[in-house]
Amino acid sequence: MDLKEIQNLIKFVAKSGTSEVKLETDDFKITIKTGSGESVTTVVQQAAVPVQQPAIAPAPTQEVVAVPTAAPPAAASEDSKYITVKSPIIGTFYRRPSPDKPLFVEVGQTISEGDVLCVIEAMKLFNEIESEISGKIVKVLVDDASPVEFDQPLFLVDPS
């Protein structure tokens, strides 16, 4: 299962209203749990290759759990007039095309539809994230070279 299929599965589960979905194959195990429609928890666990060990209980496999954090209600009401640009994929967020190049966008800069806002590296591919709206960058919500989750807020844009 590739990254695109996992993302589509997460979207489907979130929209379906199902509270939990488990998918298990020989290679991996995925559990997607949804709460009150606000948070999606994804657990990806690689299956261990069976190795014979003499009379020792098997060690539990490690799980990677990504849980988005909720913003405080006061900040949400203050930023409600802004449009949030969210990450369409999971990967590493970069504000510039390369370390020696200038930033794609800065706070206070006016952008138009189709302008490149950042790149997100996923599986060694650099995906340009383009603006779907015109407006002014109010806030950058993610640090450069930080990992981002699917649907994580990246920028606040004032459309006026």
C-alpha positions as CSV (number, residue, x, y, z in Angstrom):
1,M,0.0,0.0,0.0
2,D,1.5,3.3,-1.0
3,L,1.2,6.8,0.6
4,K,-1.6,7.9,-1.7
5,E,-3.7,4.9,-0.9
6,I,-3.2,5.4,2.8
7,Q,-4.2,9.1,2.5
8,N,-7.4,8.2,0.5
9,L,-8.2,5.6,3.2
10,I,-7.9,8.2,6.0
11,K,-10.1,10.6,4.0
12,F,-12.7,7.9,3.4
13,V,-12.8,6.9,7.1
14,A,-13.1,10.5,8.3
15,K,-16.0,11.2,5.9
16,S,-17.8,7.9,6.6
17,G,-18.4,8.5,10.3
18,T,-17.0,5.2,11.2
19,S,-15.2,5.3,14.6
20,E,-12.5,2.7,13.9
21,V,-11.1,0.8,11.0
22,K,-8.3,-1.9,11.1
23,L,-6.5,-3.1,8.0
24,E,-3.9,-5.9,8.4
25,T,-1.7,-7.6,5.8
26,D,1.4,-9.7,5.9
27,D,3.6,-6.5,5.6
28,F,1.8,-4.0,7.8
29,K,-1.1,-3.2,10.1
30,I,-3.0,0.1,10.0
31,T,-5.6,1.2,12.6
32,I,-7.6,4.5,11.9
33,K,-9.7,5.8,14.8
34,T,-11.9,8.9,14.6
35,G,-13.3,10.7,17.5
36,S,-16.0,13.4,17.3
37,G,-15.0,14.3,13.8
38,E,-12.1,16.5,15.0
39,S,-9.1,14.1,15.3
40,V,-7.9,11.2,13.2
41,T,-5.4,8.9,14.8
42,T,-3.3,6.7,12.5
43,V,-1.3,3.8,13.8
44,V,1.1,2.1,11.4
45,Q,2.9,-1.0,12.6
46,Q,5.4,-2.9,10.5
47,A,5.0,-6.7,10.8
48,A,8.1,-8.3,12.3
49,V,9.8,-11.2,10.5
50,P,9.3,-14.3,12.7
51,V,12.6,-15.4,14.2
52,Q,12.8,-18.5,16.4
53,Q,14.1,-17.8,19.9
54,P,14.4,-20.4,22.6
55,A,11.7,-20.1,25.3
56,I,11.6,-16.3,25.5
57,A,8.4,-14.4,25.3
58,P,8.2,-12.2,22.2
59,A,8.8,-8.5,22.8
60,P,5.9,-6.2,21.9
61,T,6.2,-4.4,18.5
62,Q,6.5,-0.7,18.6
63,E,3.7,1.5,17.3
64,V,3.9,5.0,15.8
65,V,1.0,7.1,16.8
66,A,0.3,10.5,15.2
67,V,-2.3,12.5,17.2
68,P,-3.0,16.1,16.0
69,T,-3.2,18.6,18.8
70,A,-6.2,21.0,19.1
71,A,-5.7,24.7,19.1
72,P,-7.0,26.7,22.1
73,P,-10.5,28.1,21.6
74,A,-9.4,31.7,22.1
75,A,-6.9,31.5,19.2
76,A,-9.6,29.9,17.0
77,S,-12.0,32.7,17.4
78,E,-9.3,35.3,16.8
79,D,-8.2,33.6,13.6
80,S,-11.7,32.8,12.3
81,K,-11.6,35.5,9.7
82,Y,-8.5,33.9,8.1
83,I,-8.4,31.0,5.7
84,T,-6.2,28.1,6.7
85,V,-4.0,26.5,4.1
86,K,-3.6,22.8,5.1
87,S,-1.1,20.1,4.1
88,P,-2.5,17.8,1.4
89,I,0.1,15.1,2.2
90,I,2.3,13.7,4.9
91,G,6.0,14.7,4.7
92,T,8.7,17.3,5.6
93,F,7.7,20.9,5.2
94,Y,10.2,23.3,3.6
95,R,9.7,27.1,3.2
96,R,12.4,27.5,0.5
97,P,13.3,25.5,-2.7
98,S,16.9,24.9,-1.4
99,P,19.0,26.1,1.6
100,D,20.7,28.9,-0.4
101,K,17.4,30.2,-2.0
102,P,15.0,32.8,-0.6
103,L,11.7,31.8,1.1
104,F,8.7,31.0,-1.2
105,V,6.5,33.4,0.9
106,E,6.9,35.6,4.0
107,V,4.5,37.0,6.5
108,G,2.8,40.1,5.1
109,Q,3.4,39.0,1.5
110,T,0.4,39.2,-0.9
111,I,-0.2,35.9,-2.8
112,S,-2.4,35.0,-5.7
113,E,-4.0,31.7,-6.8
114,G,-1.4,29.3,-8.1
115,D,1.6,30.8,-6.3
116,V,4.0,28.2,-4.7
117,L,3.8,28.5,-0.9
118,C,6.2,25.8,0.1
119,V,7.4,22.3,-0.8
120,I,6.7,19.1,1.1
121,E,9.1,16.2,0.7
122,A,7.4,12.8,0.7
123,M,9.2,9.6,-0.2
124,K,12.1,11.6,-1.7
125,L,9.8,13.6,-3.9
126,F,9.5,17.4,-3.5
127,N,5.8,18.4,-4.0
128,E,5.2,22.1,-4.6
129,I,2.2,23.3,-2.6
130,E,0.3,26.0,-4.5
131,S,-2.1,28.5,-3.2
132,E,-5.8,27.9,-4.0
133,I,-6.7,31.4,-2.8
134,S,-5.5,35.0,-3.2
135,G,-4.7,37.1,-0.1
136,K,-2.1,38.1,2.3
137,I,0.0,35.7,4.4
138,V,-0.8,36.4,8.1
139,K,1.0,33.6,9.8
140,V,3.3,30.6,9.1
141,L,2.2,27.8,11.4
142,V,5.0,25.3,10.8
143,D,8.7,25.6,11.3
144,D,11.0,25.0,8.3
145,A,12.2,21.4,7.9
146,S,9.5,20.1,10.2
147,P,7.4,17.0,9.7
148,V,3.8,17.6,8.8
149,E,0.7,15.4,8.9
150,F,-2.1,15.2,6.4
151,D,-4.6,18.1,6.8
152,Q,-2.2,19.9,9.2
153,P,-2.6,23.7,9.1
154,L,0.5,25.4,7.4
155,F,-0.5,29.0,6.8
156,L,-3.1,31.6,7.7
157,V,-4.2,33.8,4.8
158,D,-6.3,37.0,5.0
159,P,-8.5,36.8,1.8
160,S,-9.5,40.5,2.0
